[in-house]
Amino acid sequence: MNTPCFIRGLGHCVPTSVLTNADFERMVETNDEWIVSRTGIRERHVALKGETCVDLCLGASQVALAKAGMQADELTHVIVATFSPDSVIPSSACMLSHRLGISGRMSMDVSAACSGFLYAVETARALLALHPEAKILVAACDIVSSRVDYTDRSTCILFGDGAGAVVLSATAPNGPCPQVLDVLVASDGAMGDLLTVKGGGSGTPYKLGEAVRSDFFVQMNGREVYKHAVRAMSSICAELLAKHAFDKTDVDVFIPHQANLRIVEAVGKRLEMPESKVFTNLQKYGNTSAASVPLALSEAVAEGFVKPGNLVLLGTFGGGFTWGSALVRF
Ligand SMILES: CC(C)(COP(=O)(O)OP(=O)(O)OC[C@H]1O[C@@H](n2cnc3c(N)ncnc32)[C@H](O)[C@@H]1OP(=O)(O)O)[C@@H](O)C(=O)NCCC(=O)NCCS
């Protein structure tokens, strides 16, 4: 039997600065009608100069710790899911631990693009099996704006910045406490070239004095990514439901990766989820990559969309390709 994994606290944090569709009309050849009809996105929060991944992780983590009624020094492990860390070395997890005023813990980053949160939660579940006394902070954050080419209209309108965080442990205090029942994650590197940020890696290194090229930013075959996102997210969600002999009607709330509304609707349709059960906030935030699912989950709980006792299904899809699903009983 799996070691239990309780969500002791949950929080999110977004930058205050907002880019609306009207702002994009002034930056590239686009318009509000095109963006809303193709993506559902109306605005996104973007980091101000100097505002970093660790800043947002810290904000989200402080909320999650406060909700858990815990102090940072009770944490035993810190995991950050991101593809846009503050620096290559040190990791954002080491920096976050330091900002939380703790040291001596295992701190590490997980890189799985938009599926990063579920990859990090699955890593935390493995750590809980090894160390049942552990109290693990998982923060998922992307400053996608640092890797977006704001002259490329086909990608720049899609993304925003944000962070979400959870504190996980194998035990829970008396009373109801959300429990991660299971996680499934998967990948297929054969399709990696359909969604990339190559520049800055050792395959496309920075060279002193050389101009930054377009491959230092998100590059994507939107149509292909769309098709694979719909297929992969719906099949891994169905697989997880089947594994636990849950029927689709057992799911109270479905929170898919907030990539765009058409993907969300297509996945919801394939899973036969009524629209009333599907939570979206991509209209306000765009695609925040690793932060997307925890940011949506945190808002869904804060708004009362998720209620005690609810069975919540999560789904993700991202570059790599990576994808995943999770079931949480609130
Ligand atoms: C990106 C996406 C919205 C584009 O929608 P689409 O219907 O596939 O549109 P296309 O890429 O075929 O482009 C259609 C036209 O719109 C144009 N276009 C692209 N971006 C535009 C914009 N922001 N404003 C106006 N026109 C735009 C294209 O240039 C193209 O023009 P053309 O026909 O003259 O060549 C869609 O492919 C998508 O959602 N893909 C998934 C992206 C995603 O979520 N990725 C992250 C997953 S983790």
The ligand as an SDF file (V2000), in Angstrom:
LIG
                    3D

 48 50  0  0  0  0  0  0  0  0999 V2000
   -1.3270   28.4740  -30.7850 C   0  0  0  0  0  0  0  0  0  0  0  0
   -2.7850   28.2320  -31.2400 C   0  0  0  0  0  0  0  0  0  0  0  0
   -3.7290   29.0450  -30.3870 C   0  0  0  0  0  0  0  0  0  0  0  0
   -2.8950   28.7030  -32.6940 C   0  0  0  0  0  0  0  0  0  0  0  0
   -4.1940   28.4590  -33.1760 O   0  0  0  0  0  0  0  0  0  0  0  0
   -4.4020   27.7930  -34.6130 P   0  0  0  0  0  0  0  0  0  0  0  0
   -5.8470   27.7670  -34.8880 O   0  0  0  0  0  0  0  0  0  0  0  0
   -3.6650   26.4890  -34.6030 O   0  0  0  0  0  0  0  0  0  0  0  0
   -3.7300   28.8330  -35.5380 O   0  0  0  0  0  0  0  0  0  0  0  0
   -2.5360   28.6150  -36.5840 P   0  0  0  0  0  0  0  0  0  0  0  0
   -1.2590   28.4200  -35.8590 O   0  0  0  0  0  0  0  0  0  0  0  0
   -2.9510   27.5830  -37.5760 O   0  0  0  0  0  0  0  0  0  0  0  0
   -2.5310   30.0080  -37.2590 O   0  0  0  0  0  0  0  0  0  0  0  0
   -3.6350   30.4700  -37.9890 C   0  0  0  0  0  0  0  0  0  0  0  0
   -3.3280   31.8650  -38.4540 C   0  0  0  0  0  0  0  0  0  0  0  0
   -3.3720   32.7580  -37.3390 O   0  0  0  0  0  0  0  0  0  0  0  0
   -2.1700   33.5160  -37.3210 C   0  0  0  0  0  0  0  0  0  0  0  0
   -1.8430   33.8730  -35.9320 N   0  0  0  0  0  0  0  0  0  0  0  0
   -1.0220   33.2320  -35.0950 C   0  0  0  0  0  0  0  0  0  0  0  0
   -0.9810   33.8960  -33.9170 N   0  0  0  0  0  0  0  0  0  0  0  0
   -1.7920   34.9610  -34.0420 C   0  0  0  0  0  0  0  0  0  0  0  0
   -2.1700   36.0030  -33.1750 C   0  0  0  0  0  0  0  0  0  0  0  0
   -1.6850   36.0910  -31.9240 N   0  0  0  0  0  0  0  0  0  0  0  0
   -3.0300   36.9230  -33.6310 N   0  0  0  0  0  0  0  0  0  0  0  0
   -3.5400   36.8550  -34.8740 C   0  0  0  0  0  0  0  0  0  0  0  0
   -3.2240   35.8910  -35.7490 N   0  0  0  0  0  0  0  0  0  0  0  0
   -2.3550   34.9450  -35.3190 C   0  0  0  0  0  0  0  0  0  0  0  0
   -1.1420   32.6360  -37.9680 C   0  0  0  0  0  0  0  0  0  0  0  0
   -0.0690   33.4050  -38.4580 O   0  0  0  0  0  0  0  0  0  0  0  0
   -1.9300   31.9930  -39.0660 C   0  0  0  0  0  0  0  0  0  0  0  0
   -2.0260   32.8760  -40.1370 O   0  0  0  0  0  0  0  0  0  0  0  0
   -1.8980   32.3380  -41.6460 P   0  0  0  0  0  0  0  0  0  0  0  0
   -3.0630   31.3940  -41.8050 O   0  0  0  0  0  0  0  0  0  0  0  0
   -2.0050   33.5950  -42.4360 O   0  0  0  0  0  0  0  0  0  0  0  0
   -0.5920   31.6470  -41.7340 O   0  0  0  0  0  0  0  0  0  0  0  0
   -3.1460   26.7140  -31.1830 C   0  0  0  0  0  0  0  0  0  0  0  0
   -2.4160   25.9970  -32.1310 O   0  0  0  0  0  0  0  0  0  0  0  0
   -2.9330   26.1300  -29.8230 C   0  0  0  0  0  0  0  0  0  0  0  0
   -3.6470   26.4110  -28.9100 O   0  0  0  0  0  0  0  0  0  0  0  0
   -1.9000   25.2540  -29.6690 N   0  0  0  0  0  0  0  0  0  0  0  0
   -1.5070   24.7210  -28.4020 C   0  0  0  0  0  0  0  0  0  0  0  0
   -0.5780   25.6980  -27.7460 C   0  0  0  0  0  0  0  0  0  0  0  0
   -0.3610   25.4110  -26.2830 C   0  0  0  0  0  0  0  0  0  0  0  0
   -1.2650   25.5060  -25.5130 O   0  0  0  0  0  0  0  0  0  0  0  0
    0.8940   25.1040  -25.9510 N   0  0  0  0  0  0  0  0  0  0  0  0
    1.3060   24.8560  -24.6310 C   0  0  0  0  0  0  0  0  0  0  0  0
    0.9690   23.4690  -24.2250 C   0  0  0  0  0  0  0  0  0  0  0  0
    1.7350   23.0970  -22.7330 S   0  0  0  0  0  0  0  0  0  0  0  0
  1  2  1  0
  2  3  1  0
  2  4  1  0
  2 36  1  0
  4  5  1  0
  5  6  1  0
  6  7  2  0
  6  8  1  0
  6  9  1  0
  9 10  1  0
 10 11  2  0
 10 12  1  0
 10 13  1  0
 13 14  1  0
 14 15  1  0
 15 16  1  0
 15 30  1  0
 16 17  1  0
 17 18  1  0
 17 28  1  0
 18 19  1  0
 18 27  1  0
 19 20  2  0
 20 21  1  0
 21 22  1  0
 21 27  2  0
 22 23  1  0
 22 24  2  0
 24 25  1  0
 25 26  2  0
 26 27  1  0
 28 29  1  0
 28 30  1  0
 30 31  1  0
 31 32  1  0
 32 33  2  0
 32 34  1  0
 32 35  1  0
 36 37  1  0
 36 38  1  0
 38 39  2  0
 38 40  1  0
 40 41  1  0
 41 42  1  0
 42 43  1  0
 43 44  2  0
 43 45  1  0
 45 46  1  0
 46 47  1  0
 47 48  1  0
M  END
$$$$
